């Protein structure tokens, strides 16, 4: 039987590893199960806890990662990609035909009227993103409410929608201004990069909607039980 104080020791250890709490909650269950099994074998809590920590030492050791831009553990990177790759794939399936359709319209039917229609589409989509942000405002406020603000592996992808919505229109404007004739190799390369970037931005935009629903669910089901163990951010208002 593990006491509340012993359980807090396990949670504090996991918090010290700076894990997103939805990942922390899963590992917390694993470690408690390991400790119980070791105690059944006759070990004390301290002995069982130390042995459990050793089994996770390599997975929790941080390494410099180019994608994340900071030191991140193998466990977090593995779980992040396991959770986000299906979302990115689904988003690409949605955004790729949409992106190619928009680019084809501008290529073969260029007009100011069309530009306003497409701009209106993106304004509506961005508006939906802003609406959702306010609708679930309290969930995003949790990120700044505590000193430990790595609440969910979905938090950053879920917040991309508003940021990307500004970028995608600017990239599209650049593509539309591209001349149809007398272009150099450098211009063509620039056009190709801008096109790929436009498709990528649309994919990230779509993924933010999928990630947001996952983020809300993770907060409700996995993160909230750990709020009592977190320190309030004294700068939060």
Helices and strands as residue ranges (DSSP letters): H 4-16, H 21-40, H 45-60, E 62-64, E 71-73, H 74-108, H 112-135, H 137-145, H 155-158, H 160-176, H 185-218, I 219-223, G 224-229
